């Protein structure tokens, strides 16, 4: 069975889109690191806090989402816990498992982090509501979600 010719080599438009996505990701992370620094957080601490602001998660799942070792997650949670941004609680479904959860203060900081991103205020804000909705739908399709 042969591979279609266009499957082997992306067309120029696809290559440009890939480059632009890379630029967007780099800019997002740069802004995220800066917003994290304004709260005296590392980028990893800010990303973990943002995840926990959505829902409590076990350490192993956090490690998978952050693409790092569970021992690294434990250290990050420890530091956020000392600051009162995160707490550990038993998992109601399995009392042997501990969940990390954002405290009220942690959720507030996570919200401020999101709101503090220049990327959200500048380039995305420059798009119309219809353009942002269209971009959201295209990104969802690319990621195979909702």
N, CA, C and O atoms as a GROMACS GRO file, in nm:
protein
  584
    1UNK      N    1   0.085  -0.117   0.000
    1UNK     CA    2   0.000   0.000   0.000
    1UNK      C    3   0.090   0.124   0.000
    1UNK      O    4   0.181   0.135   0.082
    2UNK      N    5   0.063   0.216  -0.090
    2UNK     CA    6   0.148   0.335  -0.100
    2UNK      C    7   0.086   0.452  -0.025
    2UNK      O    8  -0.036   0.460  -0.007
    3UNK      N    9   0.173   0.542   0.018
    3UNK     CA   10   0.130   0.662   0.089
    3UNK      C   11   0.098   0.770  -0.013
    3UNK      O   12   0.175   0.790  -0.108
    4UNK      N   13  -0.014   0.840   0.004
    4UNK     CA   14  -0.044   0.948  -0.091
    4UNK      C   15   0.069   1.051  -0.091
    4UNK      O   16   0.126   1.078   0.015
    5UNK      N   17   0.101   1.108  -0.206
    5UNK     CA   18   0.213   1.202  -0.215
    5UNK      C   19   0.204   1.318  -0.117
    5UNK      O   20   0.305   1.357  -0.059
    6UNK      N   21   0.085   1.375  -0.097
    6UNK     CA   22   0.074   1.490  -0.008
    6UNK      C   23   0.085   1.451   0.139
    6UNK      O   24   0.100   1.539   0.224
    7UNK      N   25   0.077   1.323   0.172
    7UNK     CA   26   0.093   1.279   0.310
    7UNK      C   27   0.241   1.275   0.349
    7UNK      O   28   0.275   1.283   0.467
    8UNK      N   29   0.328   1.262   0.249
    8UNK     CA   30   0.471   1.254   0.277
    8UNK      C   31   0.533   1.392   0.298
    8UNK      O   32   0.623   1.406   0.381
    9UNK      N   33   0.490   1.489   0.228
    9UNK     CA   34   0.551   1.621   0.235
    9UNK      C   35   0.440   1.726   0.247
    9UNK      O   36   0.359   1.741   0.156
   10UNK      N   37   0.437   1.798   0.359
   10UNK     CA   38   0.333   1.900   0.375
   10UNK      C   39   0.347   2.011   0.271
   10UNK      O   40   0.457   2.045   0.228
   11UNK      N   41   0.234   2.066   0.232
   11UNK     CA   42   0.234   2.177   0.137
   11UNK      C   43   0.285   2.304   0.206
   11UNK      O   44   0.290   2.309   0.329
   12UNK      N   45   0.321   2.407   0.130
   12UNK     CA   46   0.376   2.530   0.188
   12UNK      C   47   0.281   2.598   0.288
   12UNK      O   48   0.327   2.653   0.388
   13UNK      N   49   0.152   2.595   0.262
   13UNK     CA   50   0.057   2.659   0.355
   13UNK      C   51   0.057   2.584   0.488
   13UNK      O   52   0.057   2.647   0.594
   14UNK      N   53   0.058   2.453   0.483
   14UNK     CA   54   0.062   2.374   0.606
   14UNK      C   55   0.190   2.404   0.683
   14UNK      O   56   0.187   2.419   0.805
   15UNK      N   57   0.301   2.412   0.614
   15UNK     CA   58   0.428   2.442   0.680
   15UNK      C   59   0.425   2.580   0.746
   15UNK      O   60   0.477   2.598   0.856
   16UNK      N   61   0.365   2.677   0.678
   16UNK     CA   62   0.355   2.811   0.736
   16UNK      C   63   0.266   2.810   0.859
   16UNK      O   64   0.296   2.875   0.959
   17UNK      N   65   0.155   2.734   0.853
   17UNK     CA   66   0.065   2.724   0.968
   17UNK      C   67   0.140   2.662   1.086
   17UNK      O   68   0.127   2.709   1.199
   18UNK      N   69   0.218   2.558   1.061
   18UNK     CA   70   0.295   2.493   1.167
   18UNK      C   71   0.393   2.593   1.230
   18UNK      O   72   0.407   2.598   1.352
   19UNK      N   73   0.460   2.671   1.146
   19UNK     CA   74   0.553   2.773   1.197
   19UNK      C   75   0.480   2.877   1.281
   19UNK      O   76   0.528   2.917   1.387
   20UNK      N   77   0.364   2.919   1.235
   20UNK     CA   78   0.286   3.020   1.308
   20UNK      C   79   0.237   2.964   1.442
   20UNK      O   80   0.238   3.035   1.542
   21UNK      N   81   0.195   2.839   1.443
   21UNK     CA   82   0.153   2.776   1.569
   21UNK      C   83   0.271   2.774   1.666
   21UNK      O   84   0.254   2.802   1.785
   22UNK      N   85   0.389   2.740   1.616
   22UNK     CA   86   0.508   2.741   1.701
   22UNK      C   87   0.535   2.879   1.758
   22UNK      O   88   0.571   2.892   1.875
   23UNK      N   89   0.519   2.983   1.677
   23UNK     CA   90   0.539   3.120   1.724
   23UNK      C   91   0.436   3.158   1.830
   23UNK      O   92   0.468   3.224   1.928
   24UNK      N   93   0.310   3.116   1.808
   24UNK     CA   94   0.204   3.145   1.905
   24UNK      C   95   0.235   3.076   2.037
   24UNK      O   96   0.221   3.137   2.144
   25UNK      N   97   0.277   2.950   2.032
   25UNK     CA   98   0.308   2.875   2.154
   25UNK      C   99   0.424   2.942   2.229
   25UNK      O  100   0.418   2.959   2.350
   26UNK      N  101   0.528   2.981   2.157
   26UNK     CA  102   0.643   3.046   2.220
   26UNK      C  103   0.601   3.177   2.286
   26UNK      O  104   0.644   3.207   2.397
   27UNK      N  105   0.519   3.254   2.218
   27UNK     CA  106   0.473   3.382   2.274
   27UNK      C  107   0.386   3.359   2.396
   27UNK      O  108   0.396   3.432   2.495
   28UNK      N  109   0.298   3.259   2.389
   28UNK     CA  110   0.212   3.227   2.502
   28UNK      C  111   0.296   3.191   2.625
   28UNK      O  112   0.271   3.242   2.734
   29UNK      N  113   0.395   3.103   2.608
   29UNK     CA  114   0.479   3.062   2.721
   29UNK      C  115   0.560   3.178   2.777
   29UNK      O  116   0.579   3.189   2.898
   30UNK      N  117   0.606   3.265   2.689
   30UNK     CA  118   0.680   3.383   2.735
   30UNK      C  119   0.590   3.471   2.822
   30UNK      O  120   0.630   3.515   2.930
   31UNK      N  121   0.469   3.497   2.776
   31UNK     CA  122   0.373   3.577   2.853
   31UNK      C  123   0.335   3.507   2.983
   31UNK      O  124   0.319   3.571   3.087
   32UNK      N  125   0.320   3.375   2.976
   32UNK     CA  126   0.281   3.298   3.093
   32UNK      C  127   0.389   3.305   3.201
   32UNK      O  128   0.359   3.321   3.319
   33UNK      N  129   0.515   3.292   3.159
   33UNK     CA  130   0.627   3.301   3.253
   33UNK      C  131   0.631   3.438   3.319
   33UNK      O  132   0.655   3.450   3.439
   34UNK      N  133   0.606   3.542   3.239
   34UNK     CA  134   0.606   3.678   3.293
   34UNK      C  135   0.491   3.696   3.393
   34UNK      O  136   0.511   3.752   3.501
   35UNK      N  137   0.371   3.648   3.358
   35UNK     CA  138   0.256   3.660   3.449
   35UNK      C  139   0.283   3.581   3.577
   35UNK      O  140   0.249   3.626   3.686
   36UNK      N  141   0.345   3.464   3.564
   36UNK     CA  142   0.377   3.382   3.682
   36UNK      C  143   0.474   3.458   3.772
   36UNK      O  144   0.458   3.460   3.894
   37UNK      N  145   0.574   3.520   3.712
   37UNK     CA  146   0.674   3.594   3.789
   37UNK      C  147   0.612   3.708   3.869
   37UNK      O  148   0.660   3.742   3.977
   38UNK      N  149   0.508   3.768   3.816
   38UNK     CA  150   0.439   3.876   3.887
   38UNK      C  151   0.373   3.827   4.016
   38UNK      O  152   0.341   3.906   4.105
   39UNK      N  153   0.353   3.696   4.025
   39UNK     CA  154   0.296   3.635   4.146
   39UNK      C  155   0.401   3.555   4.222
   39UNK      O  156   0.368   3.474   4.309
   40UNK      N  157   0.527   3.578   4.190
   40UNK     CA  158   0.639   3.506   4.251
   40UNK      C  159   0.625   3.355   4.236
   40UNK      O  160   0.654   3.278   4.328
   41UNK      N  161   0.580   3.313   4.118
   41UNK     CA  162   0.566   3.171   4.085
   41UNK      C  163   0.656   3.137   3.968
   41UNK      O  164   0.686   3.222   3.884
   42UNK      N  165   0.699   3.012   3.964
   42UNK     CA  166   0.768   2.963   3.845
   42UNK      C  167   0.661   2.928   3.742
   42UNK      O  168   0.543   2.918   3.774
   43UNK      N  169   0.703   2.909   3.619
   43UNK     CA  170   0.608   2.868   3.515
   43UNK      C  171   0.541   2.736   3.550
   43UNK      O  172   0.420   2.720   3.529
   44UNK      N  173   0.618   2.640   3.602
   44UNK     CA  174   0.562   2.509   3.637
   44UNK      C  175   0.461   2.523   3.751
   44UNK      O  176   0.356   2.458   3.748
   45UNK      N  177   0.491   2.607   3.850
   45UNK     CA  178   0.396   2.628   3.960
   45UNK      C  179   0.267   2.690   3.908
   45UNK      O  180   0.158   2.651   3.948
   46UNK      N  181   0.280   2.786   3.818
   46UNK     CA  182   0.162   2.853   3.762
   46UNK      C  183   0.078   2.757   3.680
   46UNK      O  184  -0.045   2.758   3.690
   47UNK      N  185   0.143   2.673   3.599
   47UNK     CA  186   0.067   2.576   3.518
   47UNK      C  187  -0.005   2.476   3.607
   47UNK      O  188  -0.121   2.444   3.582
   48UNK      N  189   0.061   2.427   3.711
   48UNK     CA  190  -0.001   2.333   3.803
   48UNK      C  191  -0.120   2.400   3.874
   48UNK      O  192  -0.227   2.340   3.885
   49UNK      N  193  -0.102   2.521   3.920
   49UNK     CA  194  -0.209   2.592   3.989
   49UNK      C  195  -0.328   2.614   3.895
   49UNK      O  196  -0.442   2.600   3.937
   50UNK      N  197  -0.301   2.646   3.771
   50UNK     CA  198  -0.409   2.665   3.674
   50UNK      C  199  -0.487   2.537   3.651
   50UNK      O  200  -0.609   2.540   3.639
   51UNK      N  201  -0.417   2.424   3.645
   51UNK     CA  202  -0.485   2.295   3.631
   51UNK      C  203  -0.574   2.267   3.751
   51UNK      O  204  -0.688   2.223   3.737
   52UNK      N  205  -0.520   2.292   3.871
   52UNK     CA  206  -0.594   2.263   3.994
   52UNK      C  207  -0.709   2.359   4.017
   52UNK      O  208  -0.803   2.327   4.090
   53UNK      N  209  -0.704   2.476   3.955
   53UNK     CA  210  -0.815   2.571   3.968
   53UNK      C  211  -0.939   2.517   3.897
   53UNK      O  212  -1.051   2.557   3.927
   54UNK      N  213  -0.919   2.426   3.801
   54UNK     CA  214  -1.030   2.366   3.728
   54UNK      C  215  -1.092   2.250   3.805
   54UNK      O  216  -1.214   2.234   3.808
   55UNK      N  217  -1.004   2.167   3.866
   55UNK     CA  218  -1.052   2.050   3.940
   55UNK      C  219  -0.937   1.992   4.022
   55UNK      O  220  -0.821   2.001   3.981
   56UNK      N  221  -0.968   1.932   4.137
   56UNK     CA  222  -0.864   1.861   4.213
   56UNK      C  223  -0.816   1.740   4.132
   56UNK      O  224  -0.895   1.675   4.064
   57UNK      N  225  -0.687   1.712   4.141
   57UNK     CA  226  -0.630   1.600   4.064
   57UNK      C  227  -0.530   1.524   4.149
   57UNK      O  228  -0.462   1.582   4.234
   58UNK      N  229  -0.519   1.391   4.126
   58UNK     CA  230  -0.414   1.314   4.193
   58UNK      C  231  -0.278   1.350   4.133
   58UNK      O  232  -0.269   1.396   4.019
   59UNK      N  233  -0.173   1.330   4.211
   59UNK     CA  234  -0.037   1.365   4.169
   59UNK      C  235   0.002   1.300   4.037
   59UNK      O  236   0.062   1.364   3.951
   60UNK      N  237  -0.033   1.174   4.021
   60UNK     CA  238   0.006   1.102   3.899
   60UNK      C  239  -0.056   1.167   3.776
   60UNK      O  240   0.010   1.181   3.673
   61UNK      N  241  -0.182   1.206   3.786
   61UNK     CA  242  -0.250   1.270   3.672
   61UNK      C  243  -0.188   1.408   3.645
   61UNK      O  244  -0.174   1.447   3.529
   62UNK      N  245  -0.153   1.480   3.750
   62UNK     CA  246  -0.085   1.609   3.733
   62UNK      C  247   0.046   1.589   3.658
   62UNK      O  248   0.080   1.666   3.568
   63UNK      N  249   0.121   1.487   3.697
   63UNK     CA  250   0.249   1.459   3.632
   63UNK      C  251   0.229   1.431   3.483
   63UNK      O  252   0.307   1.478   3.399
   64UNK      N  253   0.125   1.356   3.449
   64UNK     CA  254   0.096   1.327   3.308
   64UNK      C  255   0.062   1.455   3.233
   64UNK      O  256   0.112   1.478   3.122
   65UNK      N  257  -0.023   1.537   3.292
   65UNK     CA  258  -0.064   1.662   3.225
   65UNK      C  259   0.053   1.758   3.209
   65UNK      O  260   0.061   1.830   3.109
   66UNK      N  261   0.142   1.761   3.307
   66UNK     CA  262   0.258   1.852   3.301
   66UNK      C  263   0.377   1.788   3.230
   66UNK      O  264   0.479   1.854   3.207
   67UNK      N  265   0.363   1.659   3.196
   67UNK     CA  266   0.470   1.584   3.129
   67UNK      C  267   0.600   1.588   3.210
   67UNK      O  268   0.706   1.623   3.158
   68UNK      N  269   0.588   1.552   3.339
   68UNK     CA  270   0.706   1.546   3.424
   68UNK      C  271   0.692   1.431   3.523
   68UNK      O  272   0.588   1.365   3.528
   69UNK      N  273   0.796   1.408   3.600
   69UNK     CA  274   0.797   1.299   3.697
   69UNK      C  275   0.707   1.332   3.816
   69UNK      O  276   0.699   1.448   3.857
   70UNK      N  277   0.639   1.230   3.872
   70UNK     CA  278   0.556   1.254   3.991
   70UNK      C  279   0.633   1.317   4.107
   70UNK      O  280   0.575   1.396   4.183
   71UNK      N  281   0.762   1.285   4.122
   71UNK     CA  282   0.839   1.345   4.231
   71UNK      C  283   0.853   1.496   4.212
   71UNK      O  284   0.857   1.571   4.309
   72UNK      N  285   0.861   1.541   4.087
   72UNK     CA  286   0.866   1.685   4.060
   72UNK      C  287   0.735   1.752   4.100
   72UNK      O  288   0.734   1.861   4.157
   73UNK      N  289   0.624   1.685   4.071
   73UNK     CA  290   0.492   1.739   4.105
   73UNK      C  291   0.479   1.751   4.257
   73UNK      O  292   0.425   1.849   4.307
   74UNK      N  293   0.529   1.652   4.329
   74UNK     CA  294   0.523   1.656   4.475
   74UNK      C  295   0.593   1.780   4.528
   74UNK      O  296   0.541   1.848   4.617
   75UNK      N  297   0.710   1.811   4.475
   75UNK     CA  298   0.784   1.929   4.518
   75UNK      C  299   0.711   2.058   4.485
   75UNK      O  300   0.710   2.151   4.566
   76UNK      N  301   0.652   2.065   4.367
   76UNK     CA  302   0.577   2.185   4.328
   76UNK      C  303   0.456   2.203   4.419
   76UNK      O  304   0.429   2.313   4.467
   77UNK      N  305   0.384   2.094   4.444
   77UNK     CA  306   0.266   2.100   4.533
   77UNK      C  307   0.310   2.142   4.673
   77UNK      O  308   0.243   2.222   4.738
   78UNK      N  309   0.422   2.086   4.721
   78UNK     CA  310   0.472   2.124   4.853
   78UNK      C  311   0.492   2.275   4.864
   78UNK      O  312   0.450   2.338   4.961
   79UNK      N  313   0.558   2.333   4.762
   79UNK     CA  314   0.586   2.477   4.766
   79UNK      C  315   0.459   2.561   4.758
   79UNK      O  316   0.448   2.664   4.824
   80UNK      N  317   0.364   2.517   4.677
   80UNK     CA  318   0.236   2.590   4.667
   80UNK      C  319   0.153   2.573   4.794
   80UNK      O  320   0.078   2.663   4.833
   81UNK      N  321   0.166   2.459   4.857
   81UNK     CA  322   0.093   2.433   4.982
   81UNK      C  323   0.144   2.525   5.094
   81UNK      O  324   0.064   2.578   5.172
   82UNK      N  325   0.275   2.544   5.101
   82UNK     CA  326   0.334   2.632   5.201
   82UNK      C  327   0.280   2.775   5.185
   82UNK      O  328   0.262   2.847   5.283
   83UNK      N  329   0.255   2.815   5.062
   83UNK     CA  330   0.203   2.950   5.034
   83UNK      C  331   0.052   2.960   5.050
   83UNK      O  332  -0.006   3.068   5.035
   84UNK      N  333  -0.014   2.847   5.080
   84UNK     CA  334  -0.159   2.850   5.099
   84UNK      C  335  -0.238   2.852   4.970
   84UNK      O  336  -0.356   2.888   4.970
   85UNK      N  337  -0.175   2.814   4.858
   85UNK     CA  338  -0.243   2.815   4.728
   85UNK      C  339  -0.301   2.680   4.691
   85UNK      O  340  -0.392   2.671   4.608
   86UNK      N  341  -0.249   2.574   4.753
   86UNK     CA  342  -0.290   2.437   4.723
   86UNK      C  343  -0.301   2.361   4.853
   86UNK      O  344  -0.231   2.390   4.950
   87UNK      N  345  -0.390   2.264   4.855
   87UNK     CA  346  -0.401   2.174   4.969
   87UNK      C  347  -0.415   2.031   4.920
   87UNK      O  348  -0.460   2.007   4.808
   88UNK      N  349  -0.377   1.937   5.006
   88UNK     CA  350  -0.395   1.795   4.975
   88UNK      C  351  -0.520   1.748   5.049
   88UNK      O  352  -0.543   1.785   5.164
   89UNK      N  353  -0.599   1.664   4.981
   89UNK     CA  354  -0.717   1.606   5.044
   89UNK      C  355  -0.733   1.461   4.998
   89UNK      O  356  -0.685   1.422   4.891
   90UNK      N  357  -0.800   1.381   5.079
   90UNK     CA  358  -0.824   1.243   5.036
   90UNK      C  359  -0.921   1.239   4.919
   90UNK      O  360  -1.013   1.320   4.910
   91UNK      N  361  -0.898   1.146   4.829
   91UNK     CA  362  -0.988   1.125   4.716
   91UNK      C  363  -1.113   1.055   4.768
   91UNK      O  364  -1.102   0.948   4.826
   92UNK      N  365  -1.232   1.113   4.749
   92UNK     CA  366  -1.354   1.049   4.800
   92UNK      C  367  -1.378   0.911   4.740
   92UNK      O  368  -1.441   0.825   4.802
   93UNK      N  369  -1.327   0.888   4.617
   93UNK     CA  370  -1.346   0.759   4.551
   93UNK      C  371  -1.246   0.654   4.600
   93UNK      O  372  -1.272   0.535   4.590
   94UNK      N  373  -1.130   0.698   4.652
   94UNK     CA  374  -1.027   0.605   4.698
   94UNK      C  375  -0.944   0.677   4.805
   94UNK      O  376  -0.856   0.757   4.772
   95UNK      N  377  -0.971   0.650   4.930
   95UNK     CA  378  -0.908   0.722   5.041
   95UNK      C  379  -0.757   0.702   5.047
   95UNK      O  380  -0.688   0.776   5.118
   96UNK      N  381  -0.704   0.604   4.973
   96UNK     CA  382  -0.558   0.584   4.969
   96UNK      C  383  -0.489   0.688   4.881
   96UNK      O  384  -0.369   0.711   4.892
   97UNK      N  385  -0.567   0.751   4.793
   97UNK     CA  386  -0.513   0.848   4.698
   97UNK      C  387  -0.533   0.989   4.752
   97UNK      O  388  -0.640   1.022   4.804
   98UNK      N  389  -0.430   1.071   4.740
   98UNK     CA  390  -0.440   1.212   4.779
   98UNK      C  391  -0.461   1.296   4.654
   98UNK      O  392  -0.394   1.277   4.552
   99UNK      N  393  -0.553   1.389   4.664
   99UNK     CA  394  -0.576   1.484   4.556
   99UNK      C  395  -0.510   1.616   4.594
   99UNK      O  396  -0.509   1.656   4.710
  100UNK      N  397  -0.457   1.684   4.496
  100UNK     CA  398  -0.412   1.821   4.515
  100UNK      C  399  -0.526   1.909   4.466
  100UNK      O  400  -0.584   1.884   4.360
  101UNK      N  401  -0.557   2.011   4.542
  101UNK     CA  402  -0.667   2.101   4.507
  101UNK      C  403  -0.626   2.245   4.534
  101UNK      O  404  -0.556   2.273   4.631
  102UNK      N  405  -0.671   2.335   4.449
  102UNK     CA  406  -0.644   2.477   4.471
  102UNK      C  407  -0.733   2.526   4.585
  102UNK      O  408  -0.851   2.489   4.594
  103UNK      N  409  -0.676   2.608   4.670
  103UNK     CA  410  -0.754   2.673   4.775
  103UNK      C  411  -0.827   2.791   4.710
  103UNK      O  412  -0.809   2.820   4.592
  104UNK      N  413  -0.910   2.858   4.788
  104UNK     CA  414  -0.978   2.977   4.737
  104UNK      C  415  -0.874   3.080   4.688
  104UNK      O  416  -0.890   3.140   4.582
  105UNK      N  417  -0.769   3.099   4.768
  105UNK     CA  418  -0.662   3.192   4.730
  105UNK      C  419  -0.592   3.143   4.603
  105UNK      O  420  -0.556   3.223   4.516
  106UNK      N  421  -0.571   3.012   4.592
  106UNK     CA  422  -0.508   2.955   4.472
  106UNK      C  423  -0.593   2.978   4.348
  106UNK      O  424  -0.539   3.009   4.241
  107UNK      N  425  -0.724   2.964   4.360
  107UNK     CA  426  -0.813   2.990   4.246
  107UNK      C  427  -0.810   3.138   4.207
  107UNK      O  428  -0.815   3.172   4.089
  108UNK      N  429  -0.801   3.226   4.308
  108UNK     CA  430  -0.793   3.369   4.279
  108UNK      C  431  -0.664   3.400   4.202
  108UNK      O  432  -0.667   3.473   4.103
  109UNK      N  433  -0.551   3.345   4.248
  109UNK     CA  434  -0.423   3.368   4.180
  109UNK      C  435  -0.427   3.311   4.038
  109UNK      O  436  -0.379   3.375   3.945
  110UNK      N  437  -0.484   3.192   4.021
  110UNK     CA  438  -0.494   3.131   3.887
  110UNK      C  439  -0.577   3.220   3.794
  110UNK      O  440  -0.542   3.237   3.677
  111UNK      N  441  -0.685   3.276   3.846
  111UNK     CA  442  -0.769   3.366   3.766
  111UNK      C  443  -0.689   3.491   3.726
  111UNK      O  444  -0.695   3.535   3.612
  112UNK      N  445  -0.615   3.546   3.822
  112UNK     CA  446  -0.532   3.664   3.792
  112UNK      C  447  -0.424   3.632   3.690
  112UNK      O  448  -0.390   3.716   3.606
  113UNK      N  449  -0.369   3.512   3.696
  113UNK     CA  450  -0.270   3.470   3.598
  113UNK      C  451  -0.330   3.472   3.457
  113UNK      O  452  -0.272   3.529   3.365
  114UNK      N  453  -0.447   3.409   3.442
  114UNK     CA  454  -0.512   3.406   3.311
  114UNK      C  455  -0.543   3.547   3.262
  114UNK      O  456  -0.518   3.581   3.146
  115UNK      N  457  -0.596   3.629   3.352
  115UNK     CA  458  -0.633   3.765   3.314
  115UNK      C  459  -0.511   3.852   3.287
  115UNK      O  460  -0.521   3.952   3.215
  116UNK      N  461  -0.397   3.815   3.344
  116UNK     CA  462  -0.275   3.894   3.328
  116UNK      C  463  -0.197   3.865   3.202
  116UNK      O  464  -0.096   3.930   3.176
  117UNK      N  465  -0.240   3.768   3.124
  117UNK     CA  466  -0.166   3.734   3.002
  117UNK      C  467  -0.184   3.843   2.898
  117UNK      O  468  -0.296   3.871   2.854
  118UNK      N  469  -0.074   3.904   2.858
  118UNK     CA  470  -0.080   4.005   2.750
  118UNK      C  471  -0.135   3.944   2.624
  118UNK      O  472  -0.206   4.009   2.547
  119UNK      N  473  -0.102   3.817   2.601
  119UNK     CA  474  -0.146   3.749   2.480
  119UNK      C  475  -0.298   3.755   2.466
  119UNK      O  476  -0.350   3.774   2.356
  120UNK      N  477  -0.369   3.737   2.577
  120UNK     CA  478  -0.516   3.741   2.574
  120UNK      C  479  -0.566   3.884   2.554
  120UNK      O  480  -0.670   3.906   2.493
  121UNK      N  481  -0.492   3.980   2.608
  121UNK     CA  482  -0.536   4.120   2.599
  121UNK      C  483  -0.505   4.182   2.463
  121UNK      O  484  -0.580   4.266   2.415
  122UNK      N  485  -0.395   4.142   2.402
  122UNK     CA  486  -0.352   4.211   2.281
  122UNK      C  487  -0.391   4.140   2.151
  122UNK      O  488  -0.491   4.179   2.091
  123UNK      N  489  -0.318   4.038   2.105
  123UNK     CA  490  -0.352   3.983   1.974
  123UNK      C  491  -0.492   3.923   1.967
  123UNK      O  492  -0.564   3.944   1.869
  124UNK      N  493  -0.532   3.848   2.069
  124UNK     CA  494  -0.666   3.788   2.064
  124UNK      C  495  -0.774   3.894   2.077
  124UNK      O  496  -0.879   3.884   2.013
  125UNK      N  497  -0.749   3.995   2.160
  125UNK     CA  498  -0.847   4.102   2.176
  125UNK      C  499  -0.863   4.182   2.047
  125UNK      O  500  -0.966   4.246   2.025
  126UNK      N  501  -0.760   4.178   1.961
  126UNK     CA  502  -0.767   4.249   1.834
  126UNK      C  503  -0.855   4.179   1.731
  126UNK      O  504  -0.885   4.236   1.626
  127UNK      N  505  -0.896   4.057   1.761
  127UNK     CA  506  -0.986   3.984   1.671
  127UNK      C  507  -1.130   4.013   1.711
  127UNK      O  508  -1.159   4.040   1.828
  128UNK      N  509  -1.218   4.008   1.614
  128UNK     CA  510  -1.361   4.027   1.645
  128UNK      C  511  -1.410   3.904   1.721
  128UNK      O  512  -1.344   3.800   1.724
  129UNK      N  513  -1.525   3.917   1.782
  129UNK     CA  514  -1.585   3.805   1.854
  129UNK      C  515  -1.604   3.686   1.759
  129UNK      O  516  -1.576   3.572   1.797
  130UNK      N  517  -1.651   3.712   1.638
  130UNK     CA  518  -1.673   3.605   1.539
  130UNK      C  519  -1.540   3.539   1.503
  130UNK      O  520  -1.534   3.416   1.489
  131UNK      N  521  -1.433   3.617   1.488
  131UNK     CA  522  -1.302   3.561   1.456
  131UNK      C  523  -1.250   3.474   1.570
  131UNK      O  524  -1.195   3.367   1.546
  132UNK      N  525  -1.267   3.520   1.694
  132UNK     CA  526  -1.222   3.441   1.809
  132UNK      C  527  -1.301   3.310   1.818
  132UNK      O  528  -1.244   3.205   1.847
  133UNK      N  529  -1.431   3.316   1.793
  133UNK     CA  530  -1.513   3.193   1.795
  133UNK      C  531  -1.469   3.097   1.685
  133UNK      O  532  -1.459   2.976   1.706
  134UNK      N  533  -1.442   3.151   1.568
  134UNK     CA  534  -1.396   3.068   1.456
  134UNK      C  535  -1.261   3.004   1.488
  134UNK      O  536  -1.241   2.885   1.463
  135UNK      N  537  -1.169   3.083   1.543
  135UNK     CA  538  -1.038   3.031   1.582
  135UNK      C  539  -1.055   2.922   1.688
  135UNK      O  540  -0.990   2.818   1.680
  136UNK      N  541  -1.141   2.945   1.786
  136UNK     CA  542  -1.166   2.845   1.890
  136UNK      C  543  -1.215   2.714   1.827
  136UNK      O  544  -1.167   2.607   1.864
  137UNK      N  545  -1.309   2.722   1.734
  137UNK     CA  546  -1.363   2.601   1.672
  137UNK      C  547  -1.256   2.529   1.589
  137UNK      O  548  -1.249   2.406   1.592
  138UNK      N  549  -1.175   2.603   1.517
  138UNK     CA  550  -1.067   2.541   1.439
  138UNK      C  551  -0.966   2.471   1.531
  138UNK      O  552  -0.924   2.359   1.502
  139UNK      N  553  -0.928   2.537   1.640
  139UNK     CA  554  -0.833   2.475   1.734
  139UNK      C  555  -0.894   2.351   1.798
  139UNK      O  556  -0.825   2.250   1.814
  140UNK      N  557  -1.022   2.356   1.834
  140UNK     CA  558  -1.088   2.239   1.891
  140UNK      C  559  -1.087   2.124   1.792
  140UNK      O  560  -1.061   2.010   1.830
  141UNK      N  561  -1.114   2.153   1.665
  141UNK     CA  562  -1.111   2.048   1.563
  141UNK      C  563  -0.973   1.989   1.549
  141UNK      O  564  -0.957   1.867   1.538
  142UNK      N  565  -0.871   2.076   1.550
  142UNK     CA  566  -0.733   2.027   1.538
  142UNK      C  567  -0.698   1.935   1.655
  142UNK      O  568  -0.627   1.835   1.638
  143UNK      N  569  -0.748   1.969   1.774
  143UNK     CA  570  -0.718   1.891   1.894
  143UNK      C  571  -0.813   1.775   1.916
  143UNK      O  572  -0.791   1.691   2.003
  144UNK      N  573  -0.920   1.769   1.837
  144UNK     CA  574  -1.018   1.661   1.850
  144UNK      C  575  -1.099   1.668   1.978
  144UNK      O  576  -1.134   1.565   2.036
  145UNK      N  577  -1.130   1.790   2.022
  145UNK     CA  578  -1.210   1.807   2.144
  145UNK      C  579  -1.339   1.883   2.112
  145UNK      O  580  -1.349   1.956   2.013
  146UNK      N  581  -1.437   1.863   2.202
  146UNK     CA  582  -1.566   1.930   2.204
  146UNK      C  583  -1.604   2.000   2.084
  146UNK      O  584  -1.712   2.060   2.079
   0.00000   0.00000   0.00000
